[in-house]
Amino acid sequence: MEFMTSEERRFAAAAAEMPYTNPFLPAWIECEKRALGAAYVEHGPVWSARFDMPEERANLVAIGRRMTEAAGRLRDRLNNGVSATRAERELYESMVLFMLYERFTERMYELTLSTADGGLKGRRIDFYPEFVAAAREFLAVGGAEFPALGELPHVFALFFQLRRAFHYIFTFIVGGSMPTARLRAAVWQSIFTHDIHRYRRSLYARMGELTTLITGPSGTGKELVARAIGMARYIPFDGAKACFGEDFAGSFHPLNLSALSPTLIESELFGHRKGAFTGALADRAGWMEQCTPRGSVFLDEIGDLGLEIQVKLLRVLETRCFQRLGESRPRAFSGKIIAATNRDLPEEIATGRFRNDLYYRLCADKVRTPSLAEQIADSPGELENLVKHLAGQIAGEGEAESLSKEVLRVISDDLGVDYPWPGNIRELAQCVRNVLVRREYRPPEVPAAATGAREEFLRGAKSGAFTAGQLLSGYVTLVYAETGTYEETARRLELDRRTVKARLDRELLAALRNEESRA
């Protein structure tokens, strides 16, 4: 008797491939089609998160049922002495693992929700013994054990990570357009890479060494992307104690660089020793020290980082070590760096405001968030979908339908279908709030870039309106605003540090920093 019929082999091959396929790419849908054949239910080219669409779908339920039936038949054949080729045993093992994932996915989901605010570390997972028993039922058969039985704690940890990653990507990145679908797929790859076989073997322990750079216009959800990556990192599982070694809640540490002075940035990142600067009244551990091996530090607006701190960050990325301000003792950084910017970093490099070597260390993994205009251009119905989603978040699900109709009517009557949404999703959310309160939306007037303090100074210098002293003071201030330190400014301008300090135009500097904080 053959171990597998041709139909069983076809189904097992499709089912075995699914746990190693990006669920947000068309390849996943192709696996569903191959597994179900004529029973496949059409639903779209990719798995998209829409306002009225649940996570679970009929095709997965049908595949799960067939896997259970097929695995039971094949298990019985192995126990009855039917021999299987190596390829057939590998197919069987992969299908069984996917079956186990589907069997326990709901409890993995409940565990994610119940520990989203903490409490995972050290908590005994009561369904782990049941998971082990189910695995042994199907993988300790025919007088032998399949390899996966030797790494069940690792498999359990991967299952929890897969379920958690899907939840946060699906929850944080909403939309049915193809640009948004590609974003979800890219985030999945940032977590697991394109090869989950390799990830399962070894990369799960090394992904913290790779930095992720998120680019895209302001208001497109770059921090949500960063959170999805940070909240879905691998957490080791102790099979003997039936518990995880870390929490995923609280493991994501965001830092907005544009809102802080250079000294505060260093203190927040690296920590400081008592007396390191004015106001340092006690020793303090920074985020890099507090970050656990499975945690992440998110550097928002990395393009605003001064050159001196860029050097220190580069050293951290290269050596995985840092020092507190005012200390010489090296400390290890064991987490992951995620950075984001709306600036064109290659252009910043060309103007000398961003280090080339740091850029190449940052962009080992790049993710780009699409603008709202891109999403609507790809799928005109996407605006309605996103408005409904935001209306539900802002006013509650019970008011989502009526509020979204009001918002869409205001957009149609006052803005027009071709409105470009320069503020992206953030502006659309403000539109929903404005309509909720006043039943109207008036886009904010954004001042022209030429009215900024930097542009006013450059225009005055070009027209010859300044004395030599005023010109030097203005130029010193512009450079200091970029570097953040007297020493680096003096080095770049070949001036004495005291000259830089004396020539600094405090009023111009305040105006420049105020503009940066509003950007």
N, C-alpha and C positions, 0 to 999 in steps of 0.2 A: 504493500500500500504506500502511495506517495504521501509525504508529509503535508504538502500543500497542493491543492488543485490550482489550475491556472487562474481561476476567478479569485481564489483566496490570495494567491501570490500578487495579483494585480491590486487588490484592495490593500493588502499589507504593505506593499511598496508605497502606495499613496499615503496611507496613514502613518507609516514610519518616517516619511519625509516631513510631515507637518510640524512636529515639535522643533525642527531645525530650520524652519522657514520663517522669514519675517512676516508677521500676521498683517502688516499694513501695506504689503506689496501685492501686485496682481498674482505673483507666484503662489500665494496662499490660496487664492480663489481657484487657481488651476488644480491645486492639490484636492480641494473640496470636490471639484468636478470629476477628477479621476477616481476619487474614492466612491462617489455616489452614482456616477453615470446618469441614467435617465431620471433618477430620483432627486437630482440636484435642484434646489429652488433658487431661481435668479434673484439677485438683490443688488447688483452693482459691480463695478470693476475692482473696487477695493473695499476694505472694511473702514467705513467712515463714521465719525461721531456726529450725529445730527440731533437736533432738539428732541425729536420724538422717537428716537431709535434706541432700544435697549442694547446692552452689551451682548447678551446671549442671542443666538440665532438657531433657526430650525435645522440648518445643515449640520451644525456641530452636535446637536442632540442626536440626529440620525447616525452620524459617524460614530459617536460614543456608544450607541446601542449595538451597532454592527461590530465594533471592536470587541466589546464584551462577549458577544456570541462567537466571533472568530477565535479570540484568545482561548475561550473555554474549550472549543473543539481541538485546537492545536495542542493545548496543555494535556488533554486526555490522550492524544496520540503519542505524545512524548512519554507519558507515564505508562502507556501500553507497549512501549518498546519500538515504536516507529522511528526510524532514523531520519535525521535532517542534515542537509548539507550545511557548511559553515555560513554560506550566504543566507540560507533560510533561517538559521538560528539568529543571525544578526537582525534580519527583518522581524522575526518574532519578538526579540528582545525590545527593539525600538517601538514596535506597536504596543507592547505591554506597558512600556514606560509612558507612552502617550495616553493609554487607557487609564493608568493610575493617576496621571495629572488631571484628566477630565473627571475622574471619580472624586478627587479631593479638592477640586478647584474652588468649589463653593465655600468650603471651610478655610481654604487659604485666603479667599476674599474676605470672609468674616474676620479672620485674624488680622488682615491688613487694616480694616476699619477699626477694630477694637483696640489696636495698638498705635493708631495714627498720632496720638498725643503722648505716647510713651508706654512703658510697661512690658515691652517685648523681652528685653534682656533678663535672663534668668527665669522667665516664666515657663513652667512646664507645659509643653504642647500635648494635650491629652489625647489627640487623635494620631500621634506618631506611632504608638504600638499597633494600632489598626492598620496604618500605612505599611509597616514592616510585615505584618501578617499577610496582607494582600500581596505584597511583593513576593514573599516566600511561596505563596500559593501558586504563583505563575512562573517564578524564576528558579525555584528549587524543584526541578521536575526531571523525570527520567533518570534518576540516580545521580544527577550532576547539578551544579549551580551555574547560573549565568553570571558573567562578570559584574553586572550592575549591583548584584547583591553585596559585593564587597565594598561598595561606596554609597550605601543607602543614605547616610547622613548628608553627604554632598548632593545627592540627587534631590533629597527633600529640600535642602537649602536653595537649589536651583529652581525647583518648582515654586517655592515661595517668592523668589526673585522674579520669575517670569510672570506670575500672577500680579505681583505688586507693580511691575513695570507696565503691564498692559493697563492696569487700573489708572495709574497716574498719567500715562500718555493719553488714554482715552478721555480722562476727566479734564485735564489741563488744556488739551489742544483740540478745540471743538471746530467743526466745519466739514462740509461735504465736498469742497472744491478739490481738484487734483493738486494744486500747490500745497494745500493743507495736508492732504494725504501723503504727499512726498515728504513733508516736514515730519509727520508722525513716523514714517519709515526711517528717516534719517536719525531721529532720536533713538529709535529702537537699536539701530546699528551703533550709535554712540555708547549704548549700554552693553551690547552683546557682541559687537562687530558683525561683519557679514557672514562669519563662519561660526555657528554656535557649537559645532563639533569641537573646534579648536578652543573655543571659550570654555566649554565643559572640561576639556582636558587640562588646560593650564592658565588661560588668560583671565579666568575669574579672579585670580589672585594678583594680577598685574595691571588691571585697568586703571588703578589710581595713579600710575606713573604717566599715563597719557593725559595731556591737557586738552580740554574742549573749548573752542572759541566759537561763540554764537554771534553772528552779525545780522544786521537787518535794520530797517527804519525804526525810529522811536514809536512806541505804542503798539508793537506787533507781538508782544508776549515773550520777549527774550528771557525774562526771569522765570516765567512759567516753564519754559523749555528746560532751563537750568534746574529748576526744582524737580521736574520729572526725572532727570538724569540722577540728581543727587539723592532722591528718595528711593531710587530703585537699585542701589548698589548691592552687591553680593554680601550676605551676612553668614558667617560660618555657623553650622549647627552641630551641637554636641549630642551624638546619638545616645551615649550612655546616660546622660542627664536629661535627655529629651528637651533641650532648650537652646535658644539662640544666644550667641555671645555678645551681641550689641543691639541697641535700639536703632531703628532707622529714623524715628522721630527725633528731632533736635540735632540731627547729623548734618544738616544743611545750614551753612553760615554765610549769609549774604552781606556784602559790604559795598555801599555806593561810593565810589571813589570821588565822584565829582562834588559830593556834598561835604568833603572833609579837607582840612589843611594838610600839607605834607607830613607834619609831625604827628597829627592825629591818625593819618593813614598808617604810618609806620607803627604807632602804638597799637592800633586795632589789629594789624596784621601780625606783628612780631612780639607785641608786649613791651613792657619797659621795666626798668629798675627804679626803685624809689630815688627821686632827685635827678632823674635823667633829663628832665626839662621842667620849666615852671608849671606847677600844678600836678606833677607826678608825686603824689603824697604817699604812695605805697607801691610795692611790687605788683605787677599785673601781668597775667598770662594773656597773650593775644590769641586770635582765632587759629593761627597755625599751630599753636601749642595745644589748644583745646580740642582741635579737630582729631577725631579718632581715625584709625587706619581705614575704616569704611565710610568716613565722613567726607564732606566736600566744602571747600571755601569758594564762594562765588564772588568774583571781582567784577561788579557792574561798572560800565563806563571805563574800561581799561585804557581807552584812548586818551583819557584825561590825566593819566598817571605821569608825574614829573620824571625827568630823565634820571635823576639820582636814585629814586625808588625803583625805576625800571631795572637799574643795574642790580639792586638787591633782590628783586623778584627773579631775575634771570639766574642769579646764583642759587636761589632756592630750587628752581626748576632743574638746574644742572646737578646740584649736589644733594638735594633733599635736606639741606640744613639751613638754619637761620640763627640769628642772635637777637636777644632782646635789646631794645635801646638802652645804652648805658652799660652793657655787659659785653664780655668777650667770649663767654662760654657758648659753644655751639650746641644747638638743640635740633633734634630730628623732626622733620615734617613727614608724616606718613599717610596723609589724606590725598584727595584729588583736587586739582585746581580747575575751576570752570570760569571762563571770562566772557564778557559780552561788550559790544560796542556798536554804536550807530555811525561811527566815523569810518572813513575810507583809510584803513591803516597803511596800505601801500603809498597813498598820497601823503599821509603823515610822516612816513619814512623819508619820502622825497624832500620834504620841507625841513627835515632834521628834528621833528618833534617826537618821533618814535623810533626806537632802536630796531634795526634790521634783525639782529640776532635774537632778540626777544620775540619778535613777530614769528620767526620760524620755529621757536620753541612752543609758541602758543597754538599754532595752527596744525598740529599733528592730526587733529580731528576738528573739522569745521562744519557748522550747521548754520543755515541761513533761514531766517523767518520771513515769509512773504508779506507784502503790504496788503492792506484791505482791498485796494484797487485791483491788485493782481487776482485776488480770490474772486471778486465780483466779476471781473472780465472773463475768468474761466467758467464761472457758473453764476449767471444772473440771479438765480433763486437763492444764492448764498446770503445775500443781504437780509432777506426775510428770516432765514434760518438763524443767523447770528443775532438779529434783533430779538427773536423769540427767546433765545438762550439768555441773553443779557436781561431781558425783561423778567424772566423767571428768577434770575439771581438777585435783581434789584428790588422787585416788588413781590416776589413769592410766586410759586407755580400757579396758584389760584387766579392771579391777576395777569399772568404772562400773555394769554391770548388777547384780552381786551387792550392791554397797554401796547402790545406789539402792533396792533392795528392802528392805534393812534400815532405811534412813532412813524410807521411806514407812510401814513397819510401826510404827516408833517414833512417828511423827507421828500415825498413826491411833489407836494404843493410848493414848498419853500426852497428846496435845494435842487431838485431835479435829479433825474436818473444818472446824469453824468458827473455829479459832484465827486471830486477826487479823494475825499477823506484824507487830507494830509496828516491828521493826527492818528490815523489808523484805528485799531480796535479801541484804544483808549478814548479817542474822540467819539466813536460810536456809542461807547458806554456813557459818556457825558451827554450825548444827544438824548439817550433814553431817560436819563435822570432829569434833564431839562424839560422834556415833554411830560414826564410824570408830575413835575411840580407846576409848570406854567403852560403846558400844552403848546410850546413853541421851542424852536432851537435856532439860535443865531451864532454861526461860527465865529470864534474869537478872531479879532484882527491881529495878525502877526506882523510886528514891525519889520520893515525891510532891513536886510543885513547891513546895509550901508550906514544905518544910524547907530551902530555899535561903537563903543569907546575905541576899540582897536582900529576900526575903519576911519573914525574921525581923526585919530592921531596920524594915520598913514596919509589921509587926504591933506591934512595940514602940513605934513612934512613935504609932500610932493609939491604943494603950492608955495613953499618957502615962507610959511607963516610963523615959524619958530626961530628963536635965537639958538645959538650953538648949545647953550646950557640947557634950554628946554628940550632940544632935540636929543641930547645925551640922556637926560632924565627920563624922557618918554621911552627911548629905546631900551635903557636899562630895565625899566619897569615891565616892558613887553617880554623881555627875555626871562626876567625873574618870575613872571606869571607862568611861564612854561616850565622852568626848572624847579622852582619852589625853594631854592637855597641860594644864599649869598655866595657860597664857595663855587658852585657850578656856574652861576652867572658870571662871576669874576673870571673863572677859567675860560669860558667861551668868549668873553669880550676882551680878554687880556687886560683886565683892570685889577686894581687892588680891592680886596674885600671891603675895606673901609669906604672906598670910593663908591662902590655899589650901594652900600647901606646909606650913605649920605645922599646919593642922587635919586633914591627910590621915591617916586611920586605916589604917595599913599592914597590920594584921591583917585588917581587913574587905576591903581591896583585894585581898590575896592570895587570900582565900576567893572573891571575885567572879571573879577571873581563873581560878582553878582550876575553878569551875563552867562558865565559858565554854569552857575547853579540853576538858571532858568532854562538852559538848553536841554 
